[in-house]
Amino acid sequence: MFNFFKEKKEKKAREKHTYDLEIDNLAVPEIHTHKPETEKKESPEEEQPSVTYDTVAIPEIHIPKKKS
């Protein structure tokens, strides 16, 4: 019976993944979920060029939850 728990613990240790995030070119985009406190309205002369998101690559990053 104790051997069963030992095997289960060893299996869990083998399945544990380690992620190496020491990559220089990894970019995590900023995501703003609220409106800015002060919205300034730009006149047509001050309009900034917009970004077309059809050609932008957005990575999917899955961060596992910590088990307590």
C-alpha positions in Angstrom: 0.0 0.0 0.0 2.8 2.4 0.8 4.4 1.5 -2.5 1.3 2.9 -4.3 1.8 6.3 -2.7 5.5 6.3 -3.5 4.7 5.5 -7.2 2.1 8.2 -7.3 4.5 10.8 -5.8 7.2 9.8 -8.3 4.7 10.0 -11.2 3.7 13.5 -10.1 7.4 14.6 -9.9 8.0 13.3 -13.4 4.9 15.2 -14.7 6.0 18.5 -13.1 7.0 21.0 -15.8 9.6 23.7 -15.6 9.4 26.7 -17.8 12.4 28.7 -18.8 11.3 32.2 -19.5 14.8 33.7 -19.9 14.1 34.7 -23.5 15.3 38.1 -24.6 12.7 38.7 -27.3 9.6 37.7 -25.3 7.1 40.6 -25.3 4.0 40.6 -23.0 1.4 43.1 -24.2 -0.2 45.5 -21.8 -3.9 45.1 -21.4 -5.9 47.9 -19.9 -9.3 46.9 -18.6 -10.5 50.3 -17.5 -11.0 53.7 -19.0 -8.4 56.4 -18.4 -9.4 58.9 -15.7 -8.8 61.9 -17.9 -9.7 61.6 -21.6 -8.3 64.4 -23.6 -10.0 64.9 -27.0 -7.6 65.4 -29.8 -8.3 67.8 -32.6 -8.0 66.4 -36.2 -4.6 68.0 -36.6 -3.2 66.0 -33.6 -4.6 62.6 -34.5 -2.1 59.8 -34.2 -2.0 57.0 -36.8 -3.9 53.9 -35.7 -2.6 50.3 -35.6 -4.4 47.7 -37.7 -4.6 44.6 -35.6 -5.1 42.3 -38.6 -1.4 42.0 -39.2 -0.1 42.1 -35.6 0.9 38.8 -33.9 -0.5 38.6 -30.3 1.0 35.7 -28.3 -1.1 33.5 -26.0 0.5 33.2 -22.6 -1.0 30.7 -20.1 0.2 31.2 -16.6 -0.7 28.3 -14.3 -2.4 29.0 -11.0 -0.4 28.3 -7.8 -1.7 25.4 -5.8 -2.0 26.1 -2.2 
